Amino acid sequence: MDGWQKTPFKIDVKKGDQIAFCSCGKSKNGPKCDGSHKGTGKSPIIEKFEEDKTIYACGCLSSAKYPFCDGTHSK
């Protein structure tokens, strides 16, 4: 299996939060970046949140809307 898990990560965010999402798939702290991308030519995807809410971050690394889950893991 590619990615960290077959289901999305449920993350509660607050207004003003900023998350660096892993784009290389090597993070040990997936879906959040831990710096493992160094030397890969990839950079994290930075998302800033404008309101308190619950998000579902992709766990399989196959979402077309990455870093957010689009249900691809269930196909």
MILUM-815002 format. One line per 5 residues: number of its first residue (from 1); for each residue x, y, z of N, C-alpha, C, O, CB. Coordinates in steps of 0.001 Angstrom, whole numbers. Each point is the difference from the previous one (the first is absolute). Glycine has a CB too. Layout:
<atoms>
NUM> X/Y/Z/X/Y/Z/X/Y/Z/X/Y/Z/X/Y/Z; ...
</atoms>
This chain:
<atoms>
1> 834/-1185/0/-834/1185/0/879/1249/0/979/74/743/-2807/-1325/471; 1486/2212/-2030/679/1295/21/-656/871/1059/-1168/-193/338/1776/14/-2798; 131/1114/2971/-544/919/986/194/-496/1417/741/-952/246/-2393/1678/-1923; 979/-74/2602/142/-309/1419/-1093/-923/504/240/-838/869/853/3030/-567; -2304/-2039/-850/-1126/-818/431/-1074/23/-1070/34/835/-904/477/-363/3323
6> -1466/-1390/-2319/-1044/-119/-1015/-1177/937/230/-909/60/-828/1591/-2407/549; -679/3071/1376/-1085/918/326/561/1404/203/1199/160/229/-2523/-2036/832; 469/2895/-1143/491/1361/209/329/271/1470/-472/-697/899/-889/1433/-2861; 2170/280/2177/310/489/1340/-1019/1079/347/-168/954/-759/2659/-1480/501; -3161/391/1374/-928/1025/477/809/980/846/624/-389/987/-2630/-1220/-1008
11> 1990/2881/-372/782/1018/697/-895/1196/310/-620/571/-897/2745/-1330/-261; -2187/1132/2429/-730/1205/396/959/1173/-90/1058/0/630/-2617/-1306/906; 1180/2313/-2328/838/1192/-163/-733/1214/553/-1229/36/68/2337/-1030/-2114; -329/1970/2430/-526/1263/522/336/1123/-967/964/-91/-761/-727/-728/3140; -1025/1864/-2346/260/1180/-813/1433/461/239/421/165/1145/-2864/512/-1059
16> 3190/-470/-1165/1383/452/79/1020/-1125/5/1192/251/-177/-2031/1696/1390; 389/-3195/-1013/940/-1127/-55/615/-108/-1381/-636/312/-1007/-683/-1523/2758; 2548/771/-1785/702/-257/-1251/631/-1380/114/676/-301/984/-225/2789/-1400; -674/-3327/-593/556/-1353/7/823/-205/-1262/-422/348/-1103/-1525/-1213/2470; 3132/290/-1179/855/-397/-1122/-252/-1485/-237/390/-839/812/1400/2618/-286
21> -2446/-2100/-1642/-315/-1386/-343/1122/-599/-839/533/649/-900/-2999/-135/982; 2813/-1753/222/1032/-724/-726/-409/-178/-1470/-1146/-342/-291/1818/-852/2423; 254/1425/-3038/-273/-228/-1421/869/-1103/-591/-170/-384/-1157/-488/2766/969; 1598/-2893/1001/919/-1013/-528/-360/-1425/421/475/-964/-599/1288/2698/626; -2604/-1865/1008/-392/-1314/485/995/-645/946/-184/-1151/396/-1031/900/-2487
26> 2276/976/2464/1034/-584/858/-139/381/1472/710/-546/845/781/584/-2809; -2387/884/2279/-141/464/1378/-397/-1132/936/-867/-813/-322/237/3062/-538; 1265/-2291/2009/-376/-962/1044/-1160/555/819/-549/-687/861/2919/-187/-757; -2737/2120/-381/-1066/691/718/-1164/309/-943/-735/965/208/2432/25/1374; -1865/-1834/-2641/-1043/241/-998/-1360/201/624/-344/-641/993/1642/-702/-2590
31> -2067/2235/1009/194/718/-1250/807/1291/138/204/717/-979/-2336/-1695/247; 2587/1268/1940/752/1237/213/1476/-203/-356/562/-1079/188/-2177/1755/1635; 2210/375/-2334/1411/-27/-397/901/-80/1230/-237/678/1000/-311/649/-3070; 1576/-2158/1984/1013/-67/1056/1396/324/-534/997/-208/691/-2393/-1504/486; 1462/2221/-2405/1282/376/-590/674/-1106/-793/1094/206/-525/-851/1352/2385
36> -867/-2729/-1961/601/-1134/-714/152/235/-1496/683/-769/-676/-1663/-699/2392; 357/2513/-2243/68/294/-1434/1357/557/-431/282/85/-1195/-2727/342/1254; 3278/-51/894/1289/605/-358/767/-896/-958/218/-1181/272/-143/2346/1945; 327/-593/-3331/730/-735/-1023/-886/-636/-1054/510/-592/-951/1199/177/2644; -3031/521/-1550/-919/-606/-977/-433/975/-1080/-549/-409/-1023/-242/-1107/2806
41> 1034/2811/-1562/-471/1010/-939/-1456/381/236/-556/809/-743/2184/-1684/-906; -2242/310/2662/-1397/315/326/-50/894/1220/936/45/799/-1706/-2226/-1775; -335/2889/1104/-233/886/1135/-1359/-315/593/-877/-502/-704/2324/2308/-309; -1641/-1522/2297/-1310/-248/590/-1062/923/-589/305/1057/-552/820/-1805/2652; -2358/327/-1971/-1145/814/-413/-497/715/1250/-421/-639/964/-230/-953/-2883
46> 703/2914/1896/-388/803/1154/-1457/424/-146/-392/582/-1011/2770/233/1306; -3161/-1112/716/-1409/412/27/-231/836/1251/415/-378/1096/-1146/-1700/-2378; 65/3217/1110/-375/854/1120/-1518/-13/93/-693/68/-1015/2764/1407/750; -2577/-1561/1473/-1437/-152/204/-608/1278/549/521/609/934/-199/-3052/-541; -1427/2830/-990/-652/1269/319/-1160/-152/979/-630/989/376/1294/-190/-2618
51> -952/-2045/2659/-1097/-228/937/240/-1296/768/759/-865/-438/-2358/2110/-1072; 948/-1364/2651/39/-1247/758/-821/-1035/-761/-1134/276/-392/1412/956/2615; 284/-2418/-2434/-731/-1057/-686/753/-1315/103/1132/-49/482/-2120/1731/-2055; 354/-2731/1119/626/-1310/-88/321/-261/-1455/-853/162/-873/-383/-1020/2916; 2479/451/-2305/385/-355/-1362/339/-1484/-42/269/-622/1027/597/2965/-1472
56> -886/-2888/-747/389/-1384/-214/1163/10/-991/-175/253/-1192/-2197/-1134/1656; 3554/599/60/1221/14/-809/227/-1386/-594/-249/-1014/652/1251/2842/792; -538/-1859/-2659/239/-1246/-721/1040/-854/726/1048/499/410/-1628/648/-2573; 283/-2422/2314/931/-939/610/644/-928/-1004/1018/-628/291/-2361/751/1755; 743/-216/-3253/481/-958/-1006/934/629/-1041/607/-713/-800/-2722/-545/1136
61> 2227/2579/-327/835/756/-945/-485/-80/-1448/777/255/-920/1127/-675/2439; -3171/73/-1737/-513/-134/-1360/-1120/982/-336/-518/-24/-1117/1146/-2351/1242; -1006/3225/802/-1100/926/-215/330/1029/-1083/1106/538/-35/-1784/-862/2418; -265/587/-3244/161/1050/-1009/-74/1379/651/395/994/-609/-1399/-2506/-1141; 504/1577/2974/-126/1264/728/1008/73/1151/-204/741/962/-2236/-648/-1573
66> 3533/-868/508/996/-52/1061/441/1399/402/278/808/-886/486/-3032/43; -686/2550/2096/107/-876/1150/-1322/-438/608/-15/-645/1048/2130/1746/-628; -3219/-763/-1062/-1302/-354/547/-517/-1288/-640/263/-278/-1170/-749/2710/1596; -245/-3199/355/-557/-1269/-468/-1132/252/-998/-832/885/201/1452/-1980/1989; -639/310/-3263/-1103/53/-973/-683/-1362/-143/-813/-197/-904/2016/2030/-324
71> -874/-2769/2118/-628/-1317/-36/721/-1021/-870/-452/-1141/-105/-1662/2300/498; 3211/-781/-1012/743/-912/-888/386/-1290/718/44/-1057/-628/834/3037/-629; -602/-1917/2547/428/-1176/761/-1038/-1124/-18/345/-1164/208/986/2683/1244; -2586/-1183/-1696/-1064/-1008/37/-219/-674/-1354/-849/-883/-122/-227/2193/1940; 1831/-903/-2825/-175/-561/-1346/963/-1143/-254/-10/-587/-1083/-759/2810/280
</atoms>
